[in-house]
Amino acid sequence: MSKSTARKRRAQPSSNSTYWIIGGVIAAAVVVLGLVLINLMAAPRTPGAPAQTSAGRVLGNANAPVTIDMYSDFQCPVCRRAELTIKGLASKYIDTGKARVVYHNFAFIGNESTRAALAAECANEQGKFWDYATYVFDHQAGENKGAFADANLKRFAEELKLDTTTFNACFDSSKHAALIQQELNEGKALGIKATPSFFINGQFVEGLLSPDQFAAVIESFIPKQ
């Protein structure tokens, strides 16, 4: 055997090892790239600004410099606390024209959430959305346990002195079912996953802020004189 032939045979294993190393590096790179793409696809989206509502659920001056878009479920106990917090700030910010609140239904907890939202929309037809909403929040008694059964929701309308004939016809027909579903879909598209959630002049806030925190955010958007 010549020396050159022996060298070639000794060099062959080294060449194969190089190929294996290169192949391993390429495979690892493919795996890493795949993980990066998966992470990008799974990355949480920053919620966008809410669409304007034409449902008439606005509390406060339409020209207020601060708009608080509230996404809420009538069965959510924290939403009730949020409504009470907003009421507590009303005299300083809403009644004075500095802020307004726009209510958006995000009825996702269960069927009674949807039925309560439908009832509130029927009350809204009589200009009593906020009165009815407060009454519903005040009568929470557990989730999907009958507190917002149809009979109770109709009784609330009677106790609030609404035109019950008109209210019941609206409610029994599920007249606003498409609107409630549309709002739920829009909220999900914005990235909302829990209630209450807010957009304060477009700034997203998930969960309930304390009165002082709420006031501080509102103040940050009020033009300084």
N, C-alpha and C positions, 0 to 999 in steps of 0.2 A: 504493500500500500504506500502510495506516495505521501509526502508530508502535506502537500496542498489538499489532497482528498481528505486526510485526517482532520485538517483544520476546518474544512467545510462541514464535516459531520459533527465536529465539536461545536461549531457555530450555530447549528440548526436549533438546538433547545433554547438558546438565548433569543433567537428570532421569534420562536413561538411564545416565549414569555412576554416579549414586547407586545405582541398582538393581543395577548390576554389582558395586559395592563391597560392598553389603549381602549379595548372593548369595555373593560370595567369602568374606566373613567367616563366613557360616553353613556353607559347605562346609568351611572350615578347622576350624571348631569340631567338625563331625561327624567329620572325620579324627582330630583330637586325642582325642575321646571314644573312638573305636574303638581307637586305640593304647593308651589307658589301660586299657580293658577287656581287651585282649589281654594286656597286662603283668600285670594282676591274675590272669587265668586261668593265666598261665604262672609265677606266683610260686611258689617252692618252699614246700612245706608243712613246718611244724614237726612232726617225728615225735611221735606220741602215745605214751602208756604202753603197754607190752606186755601182752598177755592172759596170764592165769595158765596154766601148763602142768600137765597131769596125767600127763605122760609119765614122771615119776620121774627126770628128769635134773637132780637137785639135789645140789650138793656143799656140805655144811655144815649148820649148825643152822637148822631151819625158823623159829625165833624170832629169828634174827640181826637186828640193827637196820639192816643194810645188805644190800640185794639187788642183785647184779650179773647182769643179764640179758645173756647173750652170744649174739650171732647170728653163726654161723660156717659155713664150708664146709670139708669135710675135705681138699679139694684146694688150699686157699688157704695159701700159705707163711707169710703174715703171721699167719694164724689159729694156726698152730703156734707162732709166737713169742708170741702172746697167751696160749696155753695154758701155755707155759713161764713167762711172767711171772706168771700167776695161781698157778701151782705155787710160785713163789718167794715169793709173799706169803702162802701158805697157813698157814705156822706162826704168823704174827703175827695174821692176821685170820680165816681160815676155821677153823682148828683151835681157836681160842680163842672161837668163837661170835660174833665181831663182824661177820662177813660171810658170805654164802652166794652161790654161783654157780648160775645156772639156765641150762642150755644149750638153745639154740633152733637147730634146723636151718634153714639158709638155703642150700640146695643149688642153686646157680645156675650154676656154672662148666661143668657138663657131665654126661653120663650117669654117669661114674664118681663124681661127687659124690653123685648120687642113690643109686647102689648102695652106696656107703660108709655113707650115712645109714641105709639100710635094714638093713644089717648091724649097725650100732651099736644100732639099735632091737631087733634080735633078741638081741644081747648084753645089752641092758637087761632083757629078760625074765628073764634069769638073774642079775640084780643086778650086771652087770659093764659097765655103760655106760662109766664113766670109764676103766676099765682098757682096754677095747677102743678107746675114742676116742684115748687116748694112744698106743696101739700103731699105730693107723692114721696119726696125725700123724707118728709116728716113721718111717713107711715111705713117706712122700711121695717121688715120683720124677718130677716133671713132671706137667703137667695133661693128662688124657685120653690117656695114653701106655701104659696097661696096668698101672700100679702097683696100681690097685684093680679089676682084673679079678675076676670072680666067684670064680675058683679061688684067687686070693690072699686074698680076703676070708674064704673058708672056711678057708684055711690059718691065717690069723691066729687064728680061733676055736679051732682045734686047738692051736696053740702056747700059747694062754692057758688051756688045759685046760677049755674049755667043753664042755658036752654037745653034741657035734657033730651027733648025730642030730636033736636038737630044734632046734638052730641052723639046720642046713641045710634042714629042713622049713619053718621060718619064713622063711628067706631066699629059697628057691626059689619060695615062694608069693607073694612081694612083699606080704606081709601088711600091712606098714605104709606102703604106697605112698600111700594117701589122706592119712595123717597128714603125711608128708613134703611133699606138695603143699600141704596146708592151711597148714602152717607157712610155706612159701615165699610163699603168697598173703597171709598175715597180715603177714609182714615187709614185703612191698611196700606193703601198705595203710598201714603205719606210717611209710612214707617211707624205708625202708632201701634203699640202692642199692649198698652195698659191704660186704665183710667184711674184718676183723671190725668189728662195730658193737655198741655196748653201751647199755643203760639202767642207770645206777647210781642206785638209788632214784628212778627216773623221769627222771633227767637224761641226755639223749642225748649219746653220744660216738661219733663215727665215726672209725675207725682205731685204731691201737695207741698207747696211752700208755706212757711209760717207767715203770719200777717206782716211781720217786719220785712221778711225777704220779698214778699209780693210787693210791698210798698216800695222797696228799694229798686226793684226792677222797673216798676211803673215810673218812678221818679227819674230813672236814667233816660227815659224816652221823652219826658216832658221838656219842651224847649225852655231854655233858661232865659229869663228876661234881664 
